[in-house]
Amino acid sequence: MPTVLRVNGFRFFFFSDEHTPVHIHVEKGDGYMRIELKTLKITNKHKFTQNDEKKIINIIKEHQNELIGAWNEYFNQ
């Protein structure tokens, strides 16, 4: 599981056998989210508060190009 970014205790990562659409997994403690990077659509969420969700979305917006670039580099797209 390549970790791409760590911010404020949130870990942003991929699994090594990912599939499209381009997305990122986020975890902190017991919380987990899966978010599509181009649309910011949340496709799975577990135990994150709305406040955490907003923080995560803002972090992704701030690092969106970097995260998409990391995906493309790792998966050679």
Backbone as a chain_set.jsonl record, in Angstrom:
{"seq": "MPTVLRVNGFRFFFFSDEHTPVHIHVEKGDGYMRIELKTLKITNKHKFTQNDEKKIINIIKEHQNELIGAWNEYFNQ", "coords": {"N": [[0.835, -1.177, 0.0], [1.131, 1.789, -1.158], [1.899, 4.759, 0.449], [1.007, 8.028, -0.177], [0.727, 10.573, 0.809], [0.81, 12.333, 3.888], [-1.033, 14.118, 6.167], [-1.867, 16.061, 8.898], [-2.348, 13.772, 10.476], [-3.887, 12.213, 8.808], [-3.729, 9.596, 6.478], [-2.988, 9.166, 3.146], [-3.424, 6.977, 0.548], [-2.734, 4.337, -1.897], [-3.83, 1.123, -3.032], [-1.846, -1.62, -4.156], [-2.888, -2.901, -6.355], [-4.747, -1.363, -7.87], [-7.612, 0.086, -9.588], [-9.379, 1.848, -12.184], [-11.976, 4.292, -11.579], [-9.553, 6.959, -11.129], [-8.509, 7.222, -7.857], [-8.279, 7.777, -4.26], [-7.388, 6.398, -1.113], [-8.133, 7.044, 2.276], [-7.121, 7.173, 5.619], [-7.435, 7.39, 9.157], [-6.912, 6.652, 12.41], [-9.73, 4.798, 13.311], [-11.154, 5.622, 11.159], [-12.113, 5.736, 7.688], [-11.977, 6.491, 4.221], [-12.838, 6.494, 0.744], [-12.107, 8.152, -2.178], [-12.842, 9.59, -5.287], [-10.463, 11.087, -7.312], [-10.635, 12.994, -9.392], [-13.273, 13.931, -9.468], [-13.948, 14.287, -6.833], [-15.786, 12.718, -5.588], [-17.15, 10.897, -2.982], [-16.831, 7.556, -2.409], [-16.861, 5.613, -0.549], [-17.212, 5.494, 2.927], [-16.329, 5.453, 6.338], [-16.773, 5.855, 9.672], [-15.786, 8.526, 9.794], [-16.238, 11.892, 10.759], [-18.421, 14.608, 9.711], [-16.934, 16.919, 9.816], [-14.3, 15.91, 9.649], [-14.506, 14.856, 7.088], [-14.784, 17.208, 5.544], [-12.272, 18.361, 6.055], [-10.601, 16.454, 4.851], [-11.422, 16.57, 2.149], [-10.644, 19.21, 1.59], [-7.859, 18.979, 1.915], [-7.316, 17.203, -0.163], [-8.104, 18.788, -2.347], [-6.13, 20.754, -2.192], [-3.86, 19.265, -2.782], [-4.417, 17.958, -5.121], [-3.418, 17.768, -7.841], [-0.882, 16.714, -7.343], [-1.563, 14.245, -6.141], [-2.984, 12.948, -8.213], [-0.927, 12.87, -10.074], [0.847, 11.163, -8.712], [-0.642, 8.814, -8.74], [-0.748, 8.322, -11.535], [1.987, 8.018, -12.078], [2.638, 5.783, -10.463], [0.958, 3.785, -11.476], [1.604, 3.849, -14.102], [0.206, 5.413, -16.109]], "CA": [[0.0, 0.0, 0.0], [1.957, 2.998, -1.208], [1.403, 5.989, 1.064], [1.356, 9.132, -1.06], [0.691, 11.833, 1.531], [0.357, 12.34, 5.282], [-1.334, 15.481, 6.603], [-2.692, 16.136, 10.118], [-2.699, 12.435, 10.931], [-4.575, 11.474, 7.746], [-2.833, 8.903, 5.55], [-3.559, 9.056, 1.813], [-2.689, 5.856, -0.027], [-3.301, 3.463, -2.921], [-3.496, -0.297, -2.962], [-0.937, -1.891, -5.271], [-3.617, -3.49, -7.492], [-5.885, -0.465, -8.055], [-8.394, 0.117, -10.82], [-9.98, 3.157, -12.406], [-11.444, 5.625, -11.792], [-8.444, 7.402, -10.281], [-9.036, 7.49, -6.527], [-7.346, 7.692, -3.134], [-7.919, 5.898, 0.153], [-7.695, 7.891, 3.387], [-7.439, 6.61, 6.927], [-6.916, 7.987, 10.383], [-7.556, 5.882, 13.471], [-10.707, 3.842, 12.773], [-11.843, 6.23, 10.029], [-11.687, 5.347, 6.346], [-12.72, 7.018, 3.078], [-12.338, 6.292, -0.618], [-12.569, 9.332, -2.897], [-12.366, 9.755, -6.656], [-9.621, 12.283, -7.294], [-11.008, 14.008, -10.386], [-14.611, 14.473, -9.178], [-14.057, 14.391, -5.371], [-16.933, 11.918, -5.164], [-16.853, 9.925, -1.929], [-17.439, 6.29, -2.8], [-16.936, 4.758, 0.637], [-16.853, 6.261, 4.128], [-16.563, 4.698, 7.567], [-16.355, 6.444, 10.952], [-15.287, 9.896, 9.761], [-17.268, 12.896, 10.989], [-18.55, 15.574, 8.62], [-15.793, 17.826, 9.944], [-13.154, 15.204, 9.066], [-14.766, 14.77, 5.65], [-14.448, 18.517, 4.975], [-10.821, 18.5, 6.121], [-10.021, 15.555, 3.85], [-11.704, 17.143, 0.829], [-9.777, 20.385, 1.437], [-6.487, 18.495, 1.719], [-7.249, 16.662, -1.523], [-8.123, 19.922, -3.279], [-4.826, 21.407, -2.118], [-2.826, 18.371, -3.309], [-5.072, 17.154, -6.155], [-2.504, 17.476, -8.958], [0.168, 15.84, -6.81], [-2.135, 12.911, -5.934], [-3.241, 12.367, -9.533], [0.389, 12.574, -10.626], [1.378, 9.969, -8.036], [-1.408, 7.678, -9.294], [-0.288, 8.075, -12.909], [3.355, 7.511, -12.02], [2.662, 4.438, -9.878], [0.256, 2.833, -12.343], [2.107, 4.059, -15.466], [-0.849, 5.823, -17.032]], "C": [[0.883, 1.245, 0.0], [1.263, 4.197, -0.554], [1.921, 7.152, 0.232], [1.499, 10.435, -0.283], [0.239, 11.578, 2.964], [0.17, 13.795, 5.694], [-2.243, 15.399, 7.819], [-3.189, 14.772, 10.596], [-3.478, 11.609, 9.916], [-3.529, 10.851, 6.837], [-3.571, 8.693, 4.242], [-2.752, 8.0, 1.066], [-3.465, 5.17, -1.15], [-3.067, 2.023, -2.481], [-2.675, -0.604, -4.206], [-1.644, -2.472, -6.491], [-4.878, -2.675, -7.803], [-6.504, -0.568, -9.446], [-8.926, 1.533, -11.004], [-11.408, 3.145, -11.877], [-10.325, 5.946, -10.793], [-9.014, 7.823, -8.932], [-7.943, 7.348, -5.477], [-8.093, 7.131, -1.93], [-7.337, 6.776, 1.255], [-8.059, 7.182, 4.687], [-6.785, 7.428, 8.024], [-7.653, 7.291, 11.514], [-8.467, 4.828, 12.864], [-11.425, 4.371, 11.537], [-11.244, 5.823, 8.695], [-12.579, 6.037, 5.315], [-12.033, 6.608, 1.795], [-12.952, 7.397, -1.453], [-11.982, 9.341, -4.303], [-11.649, 11.093, -6.756], [-10.054, 13.363, -8.281], [-12.331, 14.675, -10.053], [-14.821, 14.788, -7.704], [-15.299, 13.685, -4.84], [-16.468, 10.9, -4.12], [-17.584, 8.632, -2.273], [-17.497, 5.282, -1.653], [-16.489, 5.596, 1.831], [-17.224, 5.442, 5.354], [-15.951, 5.455, 8.743], [-15.643, 7.79, 10.88], [-16.465, 10.833, 9.992], [-17.372, 13.801, 9.762], [-17.388, 16.56, 8.639], [-14.536, 17.188, 9.342], [-13.3, 15.132, 7.548], [-14.397, 16.087, 4.961], [-12.938, 18.735, 4.962], [-10.142, 17.677, 5.024], [-10.218, 16.123, 2.447], [-10.806, 18.361, 0.585], [-8.321, 19.993, 1.217], [-6.336, 17.953, 0.3], [-7.252, 17.791, -2.55], [-6.756, 20.597, -3.344], [-3.736, 20.592, -2.81], [-3.323, 17.544, -4.502], [-4.123, 16.79, -7.31], [-1.398, 16.52, -8.531], [-0.35, 14.403, -6.659], [-2.421, 12.219, -7.263], [-1.923, 12.012, -10.214], [1.006, 11.329, -10.019], [0.672, 8.72, -8.542], [-0.85, 7.314, -10.669], [1.126, 7.506, -12.929], [3.391, 6.065, -11.523], [2.05, 3.404, -10.819], [0.587, 3.033, -13.814], [1.028, 4.427, -16.464], [-0.497, 7.131, -17.679]], "O": [[1.328, 1.694, 1.056], [0.171, 4.592, -0.964], [3.119, 7.254, -0.033], [2.288, 11.302, -0.656], [-0.605, 10.719, 3.219], [1.092, 14.604, 5.587], [-3.28, 14.737, 7.774], [-4.32, 14.645, 11.064], [-3.709, 10.42, 10.139], [-2.553, 11.504, 6.467], [-4.655, 8.111, 4.223], [-1.53, 8.114, 0.96], [-4.664, 5.383, -1.331], [-2.201, 1.752, -1.649], [-2.804, 0.091, -5.213], [-1.049, -2.528, -7.567], [-5.956, -3.243, -7.98], [-5.974, -1.225, -10.342], [-8.917, 2.326, -10.063], [-11.996, 2.072, -11.741], [-10.179, 5.29, -9.762], [-9.896, 8.679, -8.865], [-6.842, 6.872, -5.755], [-9.289, 7.368, -1.762], [-6.184, 7.201, 1.175], [-9.164, 6.659, 4.836], [-5.743, 8.057, 7.841], [-8.882, 7.332, 11.574], [-8.042, 4.053, 12.007], [-12.219, 3.653, 10.929], [-10.04, 5.596, 8.577], [-13.788, 6.154, 5.512], [-10.821, 6.4, 1.753], [-14.17, 7.575, -1.45], [-10.784, 9.128, -4.491], [-12.18, 12.117, -6.328], [-9.848, 14.547, -8.015], [-12.505, 15.864, -10.322], [-15.774, 15.485, -7.355], [-15.8, 14.02, -3.767], [-15.521, 10.146, -4.344], [-18.807, 8.618, -2.411], [-18.111, 4.222, -1.78], [-15.5, 6.324, 1.748], [-18.286, 4.821, 5.409], [-14.739, 5.664, 8.788], [-14.953, 8.161, 11.83], [-17.562, 10.599, 9.483], [-16.513, 13.762, 8.88], [-16.915, 16.985, 7.585], [-13.794, 17.845, 8.612], [-12.331, 15.324, 6.814], [-13.764, 16.075, 3.905], [-12.387, 19.234, 3.981], [-9.224, 18.153, 4.355], [-9.281, 16.15, 1.65], [-10.268, 18.521, -0.511], [-7.627, 20.616, 0.414], [-5.334, 18.218, -0.363], [-6.488, 17.755, -3.515], [-6.285, 20.965, -4.42], [-2.794, 21.159, -3.363], [-2.709, 16.535, -4.851], [-4.045, 15.627, -7.704], [-1.026, 15.619, -9.282], [0.35, 13.453, -7.011], [-2.131, 11.033, -7.42], [-1.817, 10.969, -10.86], [1.618, 10.528, -10.724], [1.306, 7.685, -8.749], [-0.524, 6.157, -10.936], [1.423, 6.606, -13.715], [4.088, 5.224, -12.091], [2.556, 2.289, -10.946], [-0.068, 2.456, -14.682], [0.936, 3.831, -17.537], [-1.266, 7.644, -18.492]]}, "num_chains": 1, "name": "protein.A"}
